[in-house]
Amino acid sequence: IKYLESLDLSYNYFDNIGFIIKNFEEISEKNLKNFTSLNLNGNYILKLDKIFPSNLKNLKELYLNYNDISSIDRDVFENLNSLEKLDLRENQIKKIDNSKTFDSLSNSLTILRISHFEFDSESLWHYIT
């Protein structure tokens, strides 16, 4: 696994991101140094309530589109300081725990896909500025 660069777990009927994160926590950081892309789109993830572990610090792309995510907790992305692309399109997001949810990504994120959120435009802008 130490040469793994990308993992596609799309369309696997996962409904809980905790299971996935727990498995990553058990992998040594040196074995994930080349790991830059995680695709979880098309599952049934309901909420982002678990912090991505620090051994994913080199992750550059995270695809969570086409799930059933309705809420995002504040510190979920705090360890993803290299994340450049975050895709959250086509979810049912109604609640983001705090306006600082995306702050840890401010120095790296270049692409944020958030179409089809269930926010009004004023509320949405508050979270991404």
Buried (B, 14 or more C-beta within 10 A) or exposed (E): EEEBEEBEBBEEEBEBBEEBBEEBBEBEEEEBBEBBBBBBBBBBBBBBBBBBBEBBBBBBBBBBBBBBBBBBBBBBBBBBBBBBBBBBBBBBBEEBBEEEBBEBBEEBBEEBBBEEBEBEEEEBEEBEE
